[in-house]
Amino acid sequence: MTAAIGITPIGITMGDPAGVGPEIIVKSLSAMPTEDRSRYRVFGNRDSLAAAIAVLGSDLLLDSIDLCHTDIPGDLLPFGQLDPRGGEACFRFIEAAVRQAEAGQIVGIVTAPINKAALNAAGHHHDGHTGMLASLTGAKSSFMLLASERLNVIHVSTHISLKGAIDRARPDRILATIRAGHAHFRRLGQTPRIAVAGINPHCGEGGLFGDEDDTHIAPAVAMARAEGIDVSGPISADTVFHRAYQGAFDLVVAQYHDQGHIPIKLVAFDTAINVSLGLPIDRCSVDHGTAFDIAGKGIANNINLDHALAYARRMAVSPKAPS
């Protein structure tokens, strides 16, 4: 099956075929009318999709899926097992999708989960999807946005050590993060109210607990304000997320991975999605892992994928501003 005439499809990458990716894709596609299904192109392998259909007892026909098939080395990969072949496969799926996105053959990418250990075991040394996509597209920098109905968080840094994250929280990177979040919301038709979280307890209490908030974060906020961005901060991280959740801010800039991920996973564990900003192509993703412990049992929940697909559709009708 191919996309409907005149419609550029959204790509869906299967992720690690040993994880829950094949199952959640089958569940989401099965629930769609045939016409809606034609708006998506799956990047994966036929055998893993067929295995997922069998596990789920689904009546979805493989021929009803617009599938960009990529062979997996060796035999069918069993569900629930970490294997370098799974890492190689997910890299190939993503690479194929990126090339089609760059060529305008798909309008963006929604990614199912990968396993970082399998990816690195296959010789692809990336910290996850975001770094891999930046490498494949030649992007100089990228940013992780976690988006949900009532709380949105963009990160100054993600998959690095806490010590490394503190070192990375410099004015130029913080300013770039603020700009990326502001541009994304403007693209979606909103002028965002942005709050920047402090990095030290109580933003350092005037230097009692560190001076990074005064010397690194405050200057970045001032520069962003001078550009006309509605941004406040630094604001103590123990209150800023609650304030945003209650409606005071549209976006919070978190200084490091756990500072932003913990509140999002607390309030929107099943519905928050991951959006990569700063890339030349659009990409959003589920915000969960491969779940090897339940893969192949037919019980994986596809609600997060449905939210990611909805966000991808929203981005597809809101073109990026010329760079």
C-alpha positions in Angstrom: 0.0 0.0 0.0 1.2 3.6 -0.7 0.1 6.9 0.6 -3.0 8.5 -0.8 -2.5 10.7 -3.9 -1.6 14.2 -3.0 -0.7 13.4 0.6 2.8 13.4 1.9 2.8 10.7 4.7 4.3 11.0 8.2 6.9 8.4 8.8 6.8 6.0 11.8 10.0 4.1 12.7 9.6 0.8 14.4 12.4 1.2 16.9 14.0 -1.9 18.2 12.1 -4.8 16.7 12.6 -6.9 19.9 10.7 -4.2 21.9 7.1 -3.0 22.0 7.5 -0.9 18.9 5.9 -3.4 16.4 3.0 -4.0 18.8 2.1 -0.4 19.5 2.4 0.5 15.8 0.0 -2.4 14.9 -2.4 -1.3 17.6 -2.5 2.3 16.5 -2.8 1.5 12.8 -5.5 -1.1 13.5 -7.7 1.5 15.2 -7.5 3.9 12.2 -9.9 4.0 9.2 -8.1 2.9 6.1 -8.1 6.4 4.7 -6.3 7.7 7.9 -3.8 4.8 7.8 -2.7 5.8 4.3 -1.3 9.0 5.8 1.5 7.1 7.5 4.5 5.2 6.2 6.1 2.6 8.5 9.9 2.1 8.5 10.6 -1.4 9.8 10.6 -5.0 8.8 7.8 -7.1 7.6 8.4 -10.2 9.8 8.3 -8.2 13.0 5.1 -6.5 12.0 3.6 -9.9 11.1 4.7 -11.3 14.5 3.1 -8.4 16.3 -0.2 -8.9 14.4 -0.1 -12.6 15.4 0.6 -11.8 19.1 -2.3 -9.3 19.1 -4.7 -11.5 17.2 -5.2 -8.4 15.0 -7.1 -8.5 11.7 -4.8 -5.8 10.3 -3.5 -6.8 6.8 0.2 -6.2 6.1 -0.7 -5.1 2.6 -2.8 -2.3 4.1 0.4 -0.7 5.6 2.6 1.6 3.6 5.8 -0.1 4.6 9.3 0.9 3.8 10.9 -2.5 4.5 14.4 -3.0 5.8 15.9 -6.4 6.2 17.2 -7.4 9.6 20.5 -9.5 9.6 19.8 -13.1 10.3 16.5 -14.7 11.4 13.5 -13.0 13.0 14.5 -11.3 16.2 12.6 -12.7 19.2 10.7 -10.3 21.3 12.1 -9.2 24.6 15.8 -10.0 24.0 18.6 -7.4 23.8 20.5 -8.1 20.6 23.0 -6.1 18.5 20.9 -7.0 15.5 18.0 -5.0 17.1 20.3 -2.0 17.4 21.5 -2.3 13.8 17.9 -2.7 12.6 16.6 0.4 14.5 19.5 2.5 13.1 18.7 1.3 9.5 15.0 2.2 10.0 15.8 5.7 11.3 18.4 6.3 8.6 15.9 5.4 5.9 13.3 7.7 7.3 15.7 10.6 7.7 16.7 10.3 4.1 13.1 10.3 2.9 12.3 13.3 5.2 15.2 15.2 3.8 14.0 14.4 0.3 10.4 15.6 1.1 9.0 12.1 0.6 7.6 12.1 4.2 6.6 15.2 6.2 8.2 14.2 9.5 9.1 11.2 11.7 7.5 9.6 14.7 9.8 7.2 16.4 9.0 4.1 18.5 11.5 3.3 21.2 15.1 2.1 20.7 17.4 0.4 23.2 20.6 2.4 23.7 22.6 -0.7 24.8 21.6 -2.6 21.6 22.3 0.5 19.5 25.8 0.9 20.9 26.5 -2.9 20.7 25.8 -2.6 17.0 28.5 0.0 16.7 26.3 3.1 16.6 27.6 5.2 19.4 24.9 7.7 20.1 23.2 8.7 23.4 19.8 8.1 21.9 17.4 9.2 19.2 18.2 12.9 19.5 22.0 12.6 19.1 21.6 10.0 16.3 19.2 12.3 14.4 21.5 15.3 14.8 24.4 13.2 13.5 22.4 11.9 10.5 21.1 15.3 9.5 24.3 17.2 10.3 22.6 19.5 12.8 24.9 21.4 15.0 22.6 21.4 18.0 19.3 19.9 19.0 17.0 20.2 22.0 14.6 17.8 23.7 11.1 19.1 24.4 8.7 17.0 26.4 5.2 18.1 25.6 1.9 17.4 27.4 -1.5 19.0 27.8 -0.6 21.1 30.9 3.2 21.0 31.2 5.9 21.5 28.5 9.6 21.3 29.3 12.6 21.9 27.1 16.0 20.8 28.3 19.4 22.6 28.2 21.1 19.1 28.4 19.8 15.6 28.5 21.8 12.4 28.3 25.0 13.4 30.0 26.3 13.1 33.6 25.0 15.6 36.2 28.5 17.1 36.4 28.6 17.4 32.6 25.1 19.0 32.7 26.3 21.7 35.2 29.3 22.4 33.0 27.0 22.7 29.9 24.6 25.2 31.6 26.3 28.2 30.1 24.6 31.4 28.9 25.0 30.7 25.2 23.4 27.2 25.5 20.6 28.4 27.8 19.8 31.3 25.4 19.8 28.9 22.5 17.4 26.6 24.4 15.0 29.5 25.2 15.1 30.6 21.5 14.4 27.1 20.3 11.4 26.7 22.6 10.1 30.2 21.7 10.4 29.5 17.9 8.6 26.2 18.2 5.6 27.6 20.0 5.5 30.5 17.6 5.4 28.0 14.8 2.3 26.4 16.4 0.6 29.8 16.6 1.3 30.7 20.2 3.4 33.4 21.9 4.7 31.4 24.9 5.3 32.5 28.4 8.6 30.9 29.3 10.1 30.2 32.7 13.7 29.2 33.2 14.4 26.9 36.1 17.3 27.6 38.4 20.1 25.0 38.7 20.9 25.4 42.4 18.5 25.0 45.4 16.5 28.3 45.7 18.5 29.6 42.7 21.6 29.8 45.0 20.2 32.0 47.7 22.4 34.9 46.6 25.5 32.8 46.3 25.1 30.7 49.5 24.5 27.5 47.4 26.4 28.4 44.3 26.6 31.3 41.9 25.6 29.7 38.6 22.1 31.1 38.6 23.5 34.6 38.9 26.4 34.2 36.5 25.0 31.8 33.8 21.2 31.7 33.9 20.3 35.3 34.6 22.4 36.7 31.8 20.8 34.3 29.3 17.3 35.3 30.4 18.3 39.0 30.1 19.5 38.5 26.6 16.3 36.6 25.6 14.2 39.4 27.0 16.2 41.9 25.0 15.1 40.0 21.9 11.5 40.4 22.8 10.9 36.9 24.3 8.5 36.7 27.2 10.8 34.8 29.6 11.2 34.9 33.4 13.9 33.4 35.6 15.8 31.9 37.0 13.0 30.5 39.2 13.5 28.0 41.8 13.0 24.5 40.4 11.0 23.3 43.4 8.1 25.7 42.5 8.4 26.5 38.8 7.0 23.3 37.5 3.9 23.5 39.7 3.4 27.1 38.6 3.5 26.1 35.0 1.2 23.1 35.6 -1.3 25.6 37.1 -1.2 27.8 34.0 1.3 30.5 34.8 3.8 29.5 32.1 3.5 27.7 28.7 7.1 26.3 28.8 9.7 25.6 31.4 13.4 25.5 30.5 15.0 22.7 32.6 18.7 22.7 33.1 19.3 19.0 33.0 17.6 15.6 32.2 16.0 14.6 35.5 15.1 18.2 36.5 12.7 18.2 33.6 11.8 14.5 33.2 10.6 13.9 36.8 7.8 16.4 36.8 6.6 15.5 33.3 6.6 11.8 34.1 4.7 12.5 37.4 1.8 14.4 35.8 1.7 13.0 32.2 3.4 9.6 32.2 1.2 8.0 29.5 0.6 11.1 27.4 3.7 13.2 27.2 5.7 13.0 24.0 9.2 13.8 23.0 9.9 16.4 20.3 13.3 17.1 18.8 13.9 20.8 18.1 16.8 22.3 16.1 16.8 19.6 13.4 16.2 20.3 9.7 13.4 17.7 9.9 10.5 17.2 12.2 10.6 14.4 14.7 8.5 13.5 17.7 8.4 10.3 19.7 6.8 8.2 22.4 8.3 9.0 25.8 8.9 5.4 27.0 11.4 2.7 26.4 11.4 -0.7 24.6 9.8 -2.5 27.6 11.5 -5.8 26.8 9.8 -7.3 29.9 6.4 -7.1 28.2 7.3 -7.2 24.5 5.6 -9.9 22.6 2.8 -10.4 25.2 0.3 -8.2 23.5 -0.3 -5.9 26.4 1.8 -2.8 25.5 -0.3 0.4 25.6 -0.3 2.5 22.4 -1.8 5.6 23.9 1.6 7.4 24.0 2.1 6.6 20.3 -1.4 8.0 19.5 -0.4 11.3 21.2 2.9 11.4 19.3 1.1 10.9 16.0 -1.4 13.6 16.8 1.4 16.0 17.6 3.2 15.1 14.4 0.0 16.0 12.5 -0.1 19.3 14.3 3.5 20.1 13.2 2.8 18.9 9.7 0.2 21.6 9.1 2.5 24.3 10.7 5.5 24.7 8.4 8.8 25.8 9.8 9.8 29.4 9.2 12.6 29.8 6.6 16.0 29.7 8.2 
